[in-house]
């Protein structure tokens, strides 16, 4: 009996090994058109970046990169679609800053931002700027905060909606400085700009490209850019951090694959994305819409996303922000 068991065991060991699952060939990647999901409606900043990047990558890869707009629920619908896609390297998603604060705003996300995606590269940042109406009578961030402390709740700031980038960026400032500002949400950036020009609100955090004409005409005054460094789009305008160290609000955009995508493909895509971001032609096109090309390794982008998620959880909790 023991001999027969031993013989059977040896027979199993001598069977040909099952072939390992075929790994995608990086040299042949991509082998068909790539879908680039944009989790927002056409025409916005994320969509514009995606289309510019898709055009460049199509030339590098020799395959079409097709932009697929899937808006809804502040980017959640399209992002979930990307998370559920086959991890074969032929579906990507272009996410924005909203990706990092969604976990703090929504109690139940249909995906895990840390577990369900493979970061590829940071793509671009968009400088935002704090602007005020001249009638407010302040010329710097320090003067603004001093006035807000002297008149708690009297300074009204606008945004394109509760839970949006402008709202959260200003709440970060409010939490850091301890001031009491009154938030007036509007249904989009356009209505908020109109309200500011009419004097309904006195300050706003907004993309530089949206207010250049008003800065030149003197109808608005730029106090500081929100990012970690000064911007070529607003020469001479200091950063918030120069007055209040530690403040940094960068509106960013980056590419992800679904989790499980082969590391070799992620690495190749990251290299190729970083390559097109060095293009002078692309940089020029980005500059016309107030964007700055960035680029990163997958590891650095993953670290940045983790840090951003942790930061916004604290801000949302401290500010008591709720999104229905």
KEKE-3310 file (N, C-alpha, C; in steps of 0.2 Angstrom, whole numbers, plus 5000, padded with zeros to 4 digits):
npx = (5004:5009:5019:5012:5007:5018:5022:5012:5014:5026:5023:5014:5023:5032:5024:5022:5025:5012:5009:5015:5005:5002:5012:5009:5017:5029:5035:5027:5016:5005:4994:4982:4969:4969:4959:4955:4949:4939:4933:4924:4913:4914:4924:4929:4944:4950:4946:4952:4966:4967:4964:4974:4985:4982:4983:4997:5002:4996:5004:5016:5014:5008:4996:4978:4973:4959:4948:4936:4923:4915:4906:4899:4893:4903:4915:4916:4908:4915:4927:4925:4922:4934:4941:4935:4939:4947:4963:4973:4981:4975:4966:4965:4964:4961:4964:4960:4963:4952:4951:4958:4952:4939:4937:4936:4925:4914:4905:4904:4912:4913:4924:4942:4953:4967:4969:4963:4969:4983:4995:5002:5008:5011:5003:5000:5000:4989:4990:4982:4974:4972:4960:4954:4941:4944:4938:4938:4950:4962:4979:4988:4990:4993:4987:4973:4970:4972:4961:4951:4951:4949:4936:4926:4918:4913:4919:4915:4917:4917:4913:4914:4905:4899:4911:4919:4935:4939:4932:4937:4951:4951:4945:4955:4965:4957:4956:4970:4974:4964:4954:4937:4927:4914:4906:4900:4892:4891:4883:4894:4910:4908:4896:4900:4911:4904:4896:4906:4911:4900:4900:4895:4902:4918:4930:4940:4946:4953:4957:4971:4970:4957:4955:4963:4960:4953:4962:4971:4963:4960:4949:4949:4960:4976:4981:4989:4997:4992:4999:5014:5025:5030:5021:5023:5013:5008:5017:5027:5018:5016:5018:5005:5011:5023:5018:5011:5018:5018:5006:4999:4991:4989:4982:4980:4983:4983:4988:4981:4981:4970:4971:4983:4987:5001:5017:5027:5021:5015:5027:5032:5022:5023:5036:5034:5024:5030:5039:5032:5028:5039:5039:5041:5031:5019:5020:5019:5005:4999:5002:4994:4982:4984:4991:5004:5016:5021:5025:5032:5038:5030:5030:5033:5021:5011:5015:5012:4998:4994:4998:4990:4977:4977:4979:4967:4957:4959:4957:4944:4937:4940:4934:4921:4914:4901:4894:4880)
npy = (4994:5006:5007:5009:5022:5030:5028:5034:5047:5050:5050:5061:5071:5070:5074:5085:5102:5114:5127:5144:5158:5168:5183:5200:5206:5218:5225:5224:5232:5246:5234:5236:5249:5261:5264:5279:5284:5298:5305:5315:5327:5332:5346:5352:5355:5342:5335:5342:5341:5327:5325:5331:5324:5312:5313:5315:5303:5293:5295:5291:5277:5271:5267:5271:5282:5283:5295:5293:5300:5299:5306:5310:5311:5319:5313:5300:5290:5288:5284:5273:5264:5263:5257:5244:5239:5228:5223:5225:5234:5242:5250:5266:5279:5296:5306:5318:5331:5329:5315:5312:5319:5313:5301:5307:5315:5307:5294:5281:5274:5267:5260:5257:5269:5267:5254:5249:5254:5257:5268:5278:5291:5307:5321:5334:5351:5364:5380:5389:5404:5416:5428:5445:5458:5475:5483:5478:5481:5476:5470:5460:5443:5442:5454:5451:5440:5446:5456:5447:5441:5452:5455:5444:5432:5441:5442:5436:5422:5414:5399:5386:5377:5367:5356:5356:5360:5373:5377:5367:5371:5384:5381:5374:5384:5392:5383:5382:5395:5399:5408:5415:5413:5416:5405:5405:5395:5392:5387:5382:5388:5399:5406:5410:5418:5429:5433:5438:5449:5457:5460:5453:5443:5443:5437:5424:5408:5402:5396:5402:5405:5409:5421:5431:5441:5450:5453:5461:5471:5477:5474:5464:5458:5450:5440:5430:5415:5398:5386:5375:5382:5398:5404:5404:5409:5419:5430:5438:5437:5431:5415:5408:5401:5409:5418:5411:5398:5381:5380:5373:5371:5362:5360:5345:5333:5316:5300:5284:5266:5251:5241:5228:5228:5224:5226:5229:5235:5246:5253:5256:5264:5274:5279:5283:5293:5302:5306:5312:5323:5331:5337:5352:5357:5352:5358:5371:5371:5367:5379:5389:5386:5388:5378:5367:5356:5341:5326:5311:5297:5280:5276:5288:5295:5287:5289:5302:5303:5295:5304:5315:5310:5308:5321:5328:5321:5326:5339:5340:5334:5343:5355:5352:5348:5343:5332:5329)
npz = (5000:5004:4995:4983:4985:4986:4973:4966:4970:4965:4951:4950:4952:4941:4931:4917:4920:4922:4910:4913:4916:4902:4900:4896:4881:4882:4872:4862:4866:4865:4859:4853:4851:4865:4878:4886:4900:4905:4919:4919:4911:4894:4889:4900:4912:4914:4903:4893:4895:4894:4880:4874:4879:4874:4860:4858:4864:4855:4844:4849:4852:4841:4841:4842:4855:4864:4870:4882:4889:4904:4914:4931:4947:4953:4947:4952:4945:4932:4937:4944:4934:4927:4937:4937:4925:4913:4918:4908:4902:4892:4896:4903:4916:4918:4931:4943:4956:4963:4965:4976:4987:4987:4995:5007:5007:5002:5010:5006:4994:4978:4975:4980:4982:4985:4983:4971:4960:4949:4949:4937:4931:4937:4928:4925:4933:4939:4942:4954:4960:4973:4973:4975:4976:4972:4981:4993:4999:5002:5000:5001:5006:5020:5024:5021:5029:5042:5041:5040:5053:5061:5057:5059:5049:5040:5028:5012:5002:4986:4977:4965:4969:4983:4991:4980:4971:4973:4985:4994:4994:5000:5012:5017:5019:5028:5039:5043:5046:5055:5053:5051:5038:5026:5016:5000:4989:4972:4956:4948:4940:4932:4936:4949:4946:4939:4950:4958:4951:4952:4965:4975:4981:4989:4988:4980:4976:4962:4945:4937:4923:4921:4926:4921:4911:4920:4930:4923:4919:4931:4938:4947:4960:4962:4975:4980:4974:4975:4975:4978:4973:4964:4950:4932:4925:4932:4935:4947:4957:4974:4983:4994:5004:5007:5015:5024:5030:5025:5019:5005:4990:4977:4961:4953:4940:4934:4928:4929:4929:4930:4945:4946:4933:4923:4929:4921:4910:4916:4919:4906:4901:4910:4907:4894:4895:4902:4893:4883:4889:4890:4878:4869:4861:4867:4880:4877:4872:4884:4892:4886:4892:4905:4912:4919:4914:4922:4927:4933:4942:4944:4957:4964:4961:4967:4981:4982:4980:4991:5002:4999:5000:5014:5019:5015:5021:5034:5033:5028:5039:5049:5044:5044:5032:5022:5009:5000)
capx = (5000:5014:5023:5008:5006:5024:5023:5007:5017:5031:5020:5012:5029:5035:5020:5024:5023:5007:5012:5013:5000:5006:5013:5009:5023:5030:5038:5021:5011:4999:4992:4976:4968:4969:4954:4957:4943:4939:4927:4920:4910:4918:4925:4933:4951:4953:4945:4956:4972:4966:4964:4981:4990:4980:4986:5004:5003:4994:5009:5022:5012:5006:4989:4974:4971:4952:4945:4930:4920:4910:4905:4894:4895:4910:4920:4915:4906:4920:4933:4923:4922:4941:4943:4932:4941:4952:4970:4977:4985:4972:4961:4968:4959:4965:4960:4962:4963:4945:4952:4961:4947:4933:4936:4934:4918:4909:4906:4904:4915:4912:4931:4947:4958:4973:4970:4960:4973:4990:4997:5007:5012:5008:5004:5001:4997:4986:4990:4976:4976:4967:4959:4949:4939:4948:4934:4940:4955:4968:4984:4992:4987:4993:4981:4967:4969:4971:4955:4946:4951:4945:4929:4924:4912:4910:4921:4912:4921:4913:4916:4909:4900:4901:4915:4924:4942:4940:4929:4942:4957:4949:4944:4962:4967:4953:4958:4977:4974:4959:4949:4930:4925:4908:4906:4894:4893:4887:4883:4899:4914:4906:4892:4904:4915:4899:4894:4912:4911:4895:4901:4891:4907:4924:4936:4939:4951:4951:4962:4973:4968:4950:4954:4969:4957:4950:4968:4974:4958:4960:4943:4951:4967:4979:4985:4994:4995:4990:5003:5020:5030:5027:5019:5025:5007:5006:5024:5027:5013:5019:5014:5002:5016:5027:5016:5009:5022:5015:5000:5000:4985:4990:4977:4984:4980:4987:4985:4981:4978:4967:4976:4984:4991:5008:5022:5031:5017:5015:5033:5033:5018:5026:5041:5031:5020:5035:5043:5028:5027:5044:5038:5040:5024:5014:5021:5016:4998:4997:5003:4989:4976:4986:4993:5011:5017:5025:5029:5034:5038:5024:5031:5032:5014:5008:5016:5009:4991:4993:4999:4985:4971:4977:4978:4961:4953:4960:4954:4936:4934:4941:4930:4914:4911:4897:4891:4874)
capy = (5000:5012:5008:5012:5029:5033:5028:5039:5054:5052:5051:5067:5075:5069:5077:5091:5108:5118:5133:5150:5163:5172:5190:5204:5208:5226:5227:5224:5236:5242:5230:5238:5256:5262:5269:5284:5287:5305:5304:5321:5329:5335:5353:5354:5354:5335:5333:5345:5337:5320:5325:5333:5319:5306:5314:5313:5296:5290:5295:5287:5270:5269:5265:5276:5283:5286:5298:5291:5304:5296:5310:5309:5310:5322:5309:5294:5285:5286:5281:5266:5261:5261:5252:5237:5237:5222:5226:5222:5240:5245:5255:5271:5284:5303:5308:5325:5332:5326:5308:5312:5321:5310:5297:5311:5318:5302:5289:5275:5275:5260:5258:5260:5273:5265:5247:5247:5257:5257:5274:5279:5297:5314:5323:5342:5355:5370:5385:5393:5410:5420:5435:5449:5464:5480:5487:5475:5485:5472:5469:5454:5437:5444:5459:5448:5436:5451:5459:5442:5440:5458:5455:5437:5430:5446:5441:5431:5419:5410:5393:5383:5372:5364:5350:5357:5362:5380:5376:5364:5375:5389:5378:5372:5391:5394:5379:5383:5402:5400:5413:5414:5416:5414:5402:5406:5391:5393:5381:5382:5393:5405:5410:5413:5424:5434:5436:5442:5455:5461:5462:5448:5440:5448:5434:5418:5404:5400:5395:5409:5407:5411:5428:5435:5448:5454:5456:5466:5477:5480:5473:5459:5459:5444:5441:5424:5408:5393:5380:5375:5387:5403:5402:5408:5412:5425:5433:5443:5435:5427:5410:5408:5399:5414:5422:5406:5392:5375:5380:5371:5368:5361:5356:5341:5328:5311:5294:5277:5259:5247:5237:5221:5229:5221:5231:5231:5240:5252:5256:5258:5269:5280:5282:5286:5299:5307:5308:5317:5329:5335:5340:5359:5359:5351:5363:5377:5371:5368:5385:5393:5385:5389:5371:5366:5349:5338:5320:5307:5289:5278:5276:5295:5297:5284:5292:5309:5301:5293:5310:5320:5308:5309:5328:5330:5318:5330:5346:5339:5333:5349:5360:5349:5348:5337:5332:5325)
capz = (5000:5005:4989:4978:4987:4984:4966:4963:4971:4960:4945:4949:4952:4935:4925:4914:4923:4919:4908:4917:4913:4897:4902:4890:4879:4883:4866:4858:4869:4866:4853:4850:4854:4872:4881:4891:4903:4908:4923:4919:4905:4889:4889:4907:4912:4914:4897:4888:4896:4891:4873:4872:4880:4870:4853:4859:4865:4849:4840:4851:4853:4835:4842:4844:4862:4863:4876:4884:4894:4909:4920:4936:4955:4955:4945:4954:4940:4928:4940:4946:4928:4926:4942:4936:4918:4913:4919:4902:4899:4887:4899:4908:4918:4920:4937:4946:4963:4966:4966:4983:4992:4986:5000:5013:5005:5001:5015:5003:4987:4975:4974:4985:4978:4986:4982:4965:4954:4948:4947:4931:4932:4938:4921:4925:4939:4937:4947:4957:4963:4977:4970:4979:4973:4975:4986:5000:5002:5004:4995:5002:5010:5027:5025:5020:5035:5047:5040:5042:5060:5064:5055:5058:5045:5036:5021:5008:4997:4982:4974:4960:4972:4989:4990:4974:4973:4976:4992:4999:4995:5004:5019:5020:5022:5034:5045:5045:5049:5061:5052:5050:5031:5024:5010:4996:4983:4965:4952:4943:4941:4928:4940:4954:4943:4938:4957:4961:4947:4954:4972:4979:4985:4989:4986:4977:4974:4955:4941:4935:4916:4921:4928:4918:4909:4925:4933:4918:4919:4937:4941:4952:4962:4964:4981:4980:4970:4980:4974:4981:4970:4960:4943:4926:4923:4936:4937:4953:4963:4978:4985:5000:5009:5008:5021:5029:5028:5026:5015:4998:4986:4970:4957:4949:4936:4933:4925:4932:4927:4935:4949:4943:4927:4923:4931:4915:4906:4920:4918:4900:4900:4913:4903:4888:4897:4904:4887:4879:4894:4889:4872:4869:4858:4872:4885:4874:4872:4891:4894:4884:4896:4912:4915:4919:4913:4927:4926:4939:4942:4947:4964:4967:4961:4972:4987:4982:4981:4998:5006:4997:5003:5021:5020:5014:5026:5040:5031:5028:5045:5053:5042:5044:5026:5020:5003:5000)
cpx = (5004:5018:5019:5007:5012:5025:5018:5010:5022:5028:5017:5018:5032:5030:5023:5021:5018:5011:5010:5009:5005:5006:5012:5016:5024:5031:5032:5015:5011:4998:4986:4974:4967:4963:4956:4951:4944:4933:4923:4917:4915:4919:4929:4940:4953:4952:4950:4963:4972:4967:4971:4986:4988:4983:4993:5005:5001:5000:5015:5020:5010:4999:4985:4973:4964:4950:4938:4927:4914:4909:4899:4897:4902:4916:4920:4913:4911:4926:4931:4924:4929:4943:4941:4935:4946:4959:4975:4981:4981:4966:4965:4962:4964:4961:4963:4962:4957:4946:4954:4956:4940:4932:4934:4927:4912:4910:4906:4906:4914:4919:4936:4952:4965:4974:4968:4964:4980:4993:5003:5011:5008:5009:5004:4998:4994:4986:4983:4978:4970:4966:4954:4947:4943:4945:4936:4945:4961:4973:4989:4988:4987:4987:4974:4965:4968:4964:4949:4945:4948:4938:4926:4918:4909:4913:4918:4916:4916:4917:4911:4905:4903:4905:4919:4931:4943:4937:4934:4948:4956:4948:4951:4965:4964:4956:4965:4978:4969:4954:4942:4928:4918:4908:4900:4895:4888:4887:4888:4904:4912:4901:4895:4908:4910:4897:4900:4912:4906:4895:4898:4896:4913:4930:4935:4945:4950:4957:4964:4971:4961:4949:4959:4966:4955:4956:4971:4969:4958:4953:4944:4958:4970:4983:4991:4992:4995:4995:5010:5026:5026:5026:5021:5019:5005:5013:5023:5022:5016:5015:5011:5007:5022:5025:5013:5012:5018:5009:5002:4994:4987:4984:4981:4980:4985:4984:4986:4979:4974:4972:4977:4987:4998:5013:5026:5028:5016:5021:5034:5029:5020:5031:5039:5027:5025:5039:5039:5027:5033:5044:5037:5033:5019:5014:5018:5008:4995:4997:4997:4982:4978:4988:5001:5012:5022:5028:5031:5035:5032:5024:5030:5025:5010:5009:5013:5001:4990:4993:4993:4978:4971:4976:4971:4956:4953:4956:4946:4933:4935:4936:4922:4911:4907:4894:4886:4874)
cpy = (5006:5013:5011:5019:5033:5033:5033:5046:5055:5053:5058:5072:5075:5072:5083:5097:5112:5125:5139:5154:5167:5180:5194:5206:5216:5228:5228:5229:5243:5239:5231:5245:5255:5266:5273:5287:5294:5305:5311:5323:5332:5343:5355:5353:5347:5333:5335:5342:5331:5320:5327:5328:5313:5307:5313:5306:5291:5289:5291:5279:5267:5266:5271:5276:5287:5288:5296:5295:5300:5300:5307:5308:5313:5317:5302:5289:5283:5282:5274:5262:5259:5256:5245:5235:5231:5226:5223:5228:5243:5249:5259:5275:5290:5306:5315:5325:5329:5319:5308:5314:5317:5305:5301:5313:5313:5296:5282:5275:5267:5257:5261:5263:5271:5258:5245:5250:5256:5263:5274:5285:5303:5317:5331:5345:5361:5375:5389:5399:5413:5427:5438:5455:5470:5484:5484:5478:5482:5471:5463:5449:5439:5449:5456:5444:5441:5454:5453:5441:5446:5458:5448:5436:5435:5446:5435:5429:5415:5404:5391:5378:5369:5357:5351:5359:5368:5380:5373:5368:5380:5387:5376:5379:5393:5390:5380:5390:5403:5406:5411:5417:5413:5411:5403:5401:5393:5387:5382:5388:5400:5409:5413:5419:5430:5437:5440:5449:5460:5463:5458:5445:5444:5444:5427:5414:5401:5399:5401:5410:5410:5418:5433:5442:5453:5457:5461:5472:5480:5478:5468:5460:5452:5445:5436:5418:5403:5387:5381:5380:5392:5401:5407:5411:5418:5428:5438:5442:5430:5420:5411:5406:5404:5418:5417:5399:5386:5374:5378:5368:5368:5357:5352:5336:5323:5305:5288:5272:5256:5243:5230:5222:5227:5227:5234:5236:5246:5256:5259:5264:5275:5284:5286:5293:5304:5310:5313:5324:5334:5339:5348:5361:5358:5356:5369:5377:5371:5375:5390:5392:5385:5382:5371:5359:5347:5332:5317:5300:5287:5278:5283:5297:5294:5287:5299:5308:5300:5299:5315:5317:5309:5316:5330:5327:5323:5337:5345:5338:5340:5355:5358:5349:5342:5338:5327:5321)
cpz = (5000:4998:4983:4979:4984:4976:4963:4964:4966:4953:4944:4948:4945:4929:4923:4918:4919:4916:4912:4913:4908:4900:4896:4888:4879:4876:4861:4860:4867:4859:4850:4853:4861:4873:4886:4894:4906:4913:4924:4912:4900:4890:4895:4906:4911:4907:4892:4889:4893:4884:4870:4873:4875:4863:4853:4859:4859:4845:4842:4851:4846:4835:4844:4852:4862:4869:4877:4890:4898:4915:4925:4943:4956:4953:4947:4949:4935:4931:4942:4940:4926:4931:4941:4929:4919:4914:4914:4899:4894:4889:4904:4910:4920:4926:4939:4953:4967:4968:4974:4988:4992:4992:5007:5013:5005:5006:5012:4995:4984:4973:4979:4981:4979:4983:4974:4959:4955:4945:4941:4931:4933:4931:4921:4932:4936:4942:4948:4960:4968:4975:4974:4974:4976:4981:4993:5003:5005:4998:4996:5006:5018:5029:5025:5027:5041:5047:5042:5049:5064:5063:5054:5054:5040:5028:5018:5003:4993:4979:4969:4962:4978:4988:4984:4976:4976:4983:4996:5000:5000:5011:5022:5023:5028:5040:5047:5048:5055:5059:5050:5043:5030:5017:5006:4989:4978:4961:4946:4944:4938:4933:4946:4952:4942:4945:4960:4958:4949:4961:4977:4984:4984:4988:4983:4976:4967:4951:4938:4928:4916:4923:4926:4915:4914:4930:4929:4918:4926:4941:4947:4954:4964:4970:4982:4976:4976:4980:4978:4978:4966:4953:4938:4924:4927:4939:4942:4958:4967:4980:4992:5005:5011:5014:5026:5027:5030:5021:5008:4995:4979:4966:4952:4945:4934:4930:4929:4928:4932:4939:4945:4936:4927:4925:4925:4910:4909:4919:4912:4898:4904:4910:4897:4889:4899:4898:4883:4883:4893:4882:4872:4866:4863:4878:4883:4874:4879:4894:4892:4888:4904:4915:4914:4919:4919:4926:4932:4938:4945:4954:4967:4967:4966:4979:4988:4983:4988:5003:5005:5001:5011:5023:5020:5019:5033:5039:5031:5034:5050:5051:5042:5038:5024:5013:5002:4994)
residu = (UNK:UNK:UNK:UNK:UNK:UNK:UNK:UNK:UNK:UNK:UNK:UNK:UNK:UNK:UNK:UNK:UNK:UNK:UNK:UNK:UNK:UNK:UNK:UNK:UNK:UNK:UNK:UNK:UNK:UNK:UNK:UNK:UNK:UNK:UNK:UNK:UNK:UNK:UNK:UNK:UNK:UNK:UNK:UNK:UNK:UNK:UNK:UNK:UNK:UNK:UNK:UNK:UNK:UNK:UNK:UNK:UNK:UNK:UNK:UNK:UNK:UNK:UNK:UNK:UNK:UNK:UNK:UNK:UNK:UNK:UNK:UNK:UNK:UNK:UNK:UNK:UNK:UNK:UNK:UNK:UNK:UNK:UNK:UNK:UNK:UNK:UNK:UNK:UNK:UNK:UNK:UNK:UNK:UNK:UNK:UNK:UNK:UNK:UNK:UNK:UNK:UNK:UNK:UNK:UNK:UNK:UNK:UNK:UNK:UNK:UNK:UNK:UNK:UNK:UNK:UNK:UNK:UNK:UNK:UNK:UNK:UNK:UNK:UNK:UNK:UNK:UNK:UNK:UNK:UNK:UNK:UNK:UNK:UNK:UNK:UNK:UNK:UNK:UNK:UNK:UNK:UNK:UNK:UNK:UNK:UNK:UNK:UNK:UNK:UNK:UNK:UNK:UNK:UNK:UNK:UNK:UNK:UNK:UNK:UNK:UNK:UNK:UNK:UNK:UNK:UNK:UNK:UNK:UNK:UNK:UNK:UNK:UNK:UNK:UNK:UNK:UNK:UNK:UNK:UNK:UNK:UNK:UNK:UNK:UNK:UNK:UNK:UNK:UNK:UNK:UNK:UNK:UNK:UNK:UNK:UNK:UNK:UNK:UNK:UNK:UNK:UNK:UNK:UNK:UNK:UNK:UNK:UNK:UNK:UNK:UNK:UNK:UNK:UNK:UNK:UNK:UNK:UNK:UNK:UNK:UNK:UNK:UNK:UNK:UNK:UNK:UNK:UNK:UNK:UNK:UNK:UNK:UNK:UNK:UNK:UNK:UNK:UNK:UNK:UNK:UNK:UNK:UNK:UNK:UNK:UNK:UNK:UNK:UNK:UNK:UNK:UNK:UNK:UNK:UNK:UNK:UNK:UNK:UNK:UNK:UNK:UNK:UNK:UNK:UNK:UNK:UNK:UNK:UNK:UNK:UNK:UNK:UNK:UNK:UNK:UNK:UNK:UNK:UNK:UNK:UNK:UNK:UNK:UNK:UNK:UNK:UNK:UNK:UNK:UNK:UNK:UNK:UNK:UNK:UNK:UNK:UNK:UNK:UNK:UNK:UNK:UNK:UNK:UNK:UNK:UNK:UNK:UNK:UNK:UNK:UNK:UNK:UNK:UNK:UNK:UNK:UNK:UNK:UNK:UNK:UNK:UNK:UNK:UNK)
# end
